[in-house]
Amino acid sequence: MPLRCGAKCKPDHFLLAFRNSFCHTAVVTTAHHWRGQSISGEQIAFIRQLIRDHPELSRWKLSRQLCEAWQWKQANGALRDMVCRGLLLMLHRAGEIELPPVKRTVPNRLAERQGPEPVIPDNRPVRGPLGSITPLEFVQVRRTPEEPAFNSLMEQYHYLGYEQPVGEHLKYLVKAAGQAIACLAWQSAPRHLKVRDRYIEWSDDARERNVHLLAYNTRFLILPWVRVEHLASHILGRMAKLVPQDWQRLYAHPIYWLETFLDPARFHGTCYRAANWQVIGTTVGRGHRAPTLEQTRPVKQMLGLPLHRKFRELLSA
């Protein structure tokens, strides 16, 4: 049963993915931040009281109970349990709360995940003009029996290999006459990208509220036995319509912007530009949390595609 505050609750402006009210109690002096938001003393006091009132709860159940109390949910109704659990662990390590002892160790499935099982693909050569292989079939394969085949093709033929997406994501197989000819992966966009954030012209607060309205193209693979002129830009043009539709269906919120990176030492990005993507800048060659100001990785171009003519207004709302 969800927990509720008493009659003396007052509004709080801590925006994780929602607005809510918390009971007013003692305020701590130490400033804490989680996923770009300040955590108030009232919120920490609320968590402490929740732990005192329910000493029998495990860490997992405590996290879910807190999500219910704060109505901390994704647009599709799923609890934001993993992010909430991270918040609780951060406060526990900072000494602000005392979590119950760990009752059982859950295996880290991502760390222990084995690589995709190899599959033998249909590698018959595909040649000729684009019109000779259309119409193409676009299959969203996440959580379907075809997902292992997608994973295996990425692992075998993409120069970066397969990487398990984190958070909201979609996987597509593109087929011609039933034969797989391309693979594309999309996932939640990175939270902080100076190049993109300057281009969109949104504030820090707007970015925290609306970064989930962006999708990031992490992989695009035309399989090596396929040689069809204009195929890549045609696929990207179709993706601009399919991704927002499928995201809305699966995650219950729209997408207004697509983005990706490319390594100019390897690729020219011609197919993206032909599909109306724009080069909006270059990275500085270091990660978000790099310990040095020196370049630690290749400089990449960033490309973006607005999906609505008022995308800046929508992403700043």
LINFENZI-V756694 format. One record per backbone hydrogen bond with DSSP energy under -1.0 kcal/mol. NH is the residue of the N-H (numbers start at 1). CO is the residue of the C=O. If there is no record, write none. Layout:
NH_CO + NH_CO
This chain:
9_6 + 10_22 + 12_20 + 22_10 + 34_37 + 37_34 + 39_32 + 44_40 + 45_41 + 46_42 + 47_43 + 48_44 + 49_45 + 50_46 + 51_47 + 52_48 + 53_49 + 54_50 + 57_54 + 62_58 + 63_59 + 64_60 + 65_61 + 66_62 + 67_63 + 68_64 + 69_65 + 70_66 + 72_67 + 73_71 + 74_78 + 77_74 + 80_72 + 81_79 + 84_80 + 85_81 + 86_82 + 87_83 + 88_84 + 89_85 + 90_86 + 91_87 + 92_88 + 93_89 + 94_90 + 95_92 + 96_91 + 109_107 + 112_108 + 123_121 + 126_225 + 132_129 + 133_130 + 137_175 + 139_173 + 141_171 + 144_141 + 147_144 + 150_146 + 151_147 + 152_148 + 153_149 + 154_150 + 155_151 + 156_152 + 157_153 + 158_154 + 161_158 + 170_186 + 172_184 + 173_139 + 174_182 + 175_137 + 176_179 + 179_176 + 181_174 + 182_174 + 183_221 + 184_172 + 185_219 + 186_170 + 187_216 + 188_168 + 197_193 + 198_194 + 199_195 + 200_196 + 201_197 + 202_197 + 207_203 + 208_204 + 209_205 + 210_206 + 211_207 + 213_210 + 214_211 + 215_257 + 216_187 + 217_259 + 218_185 + 218_216 + 219_185 + 221_183 + 223_181 + 226_223 + 227_126 + 231_228 + 234_230 + 235_231 + 236_232 + 237_233 + 238_234 + 239_235 + 240_236 + 241_238 + 242_238 + 243_239 + 245_241 + 246_242 + 247_243 + 248_244 + 249_245 + 250_246 + 251_247 + 252_248 + 256_213 + 258_305 + 259_215 + 260_303 + 262_301 + 266_263 + 267_263 + 273_269 + 274_270 + 276_273 + 277_272 + 278_304 + 280_302 + 283_300 + 290_287 + 296_285 + 297_285 + 301_262 + 302_281 + 303_260 + 304_278 + 305_258 + 307_256 + 311_308 + 314_310 + 315_311
